């Protein structure tokens, strides 16, 4: 099992969630690209450290989101607007099993049960989330709204690309909700 002491989220980070170690310590499970690994820090500690590296912090990112969006619960946060890294939580951030999804890596959702949603992400991950599809889509929509607002305020497009092994790249264009997949 791959365990790291520290990790910074990046454009390949799909999600981060809490997972308890054998000693009962709350660590983080990170999905990045096709990999998954543990980090000996809580999800909020990983997000905080990543934000500090780009000149912000967790409290500031949450305050900004609350300022830019209408009143709501469980605000998304912008981790790195220039790279399009924006996270949204599935539960109260104090819950150890809260999943922070990266907006750019959520591809589709499907209702599986009354309170369960299957989320398909980039790199072929499928995650079962204990929440209604409607609630998940609402949180995802609020994250999109935050991304669009920040992009307008910066007066510059947000570009994002990943170069998967297949030789394709994925890009997100300003004011569009569709990704384009082009052969190199």
Order of alpha helices (4+ residues) and beta strands (2+ residues): beta-beta-beta-beta-alpha-alpha-beta-beta-beta-beta-beta-beta-alpha-beta-beta
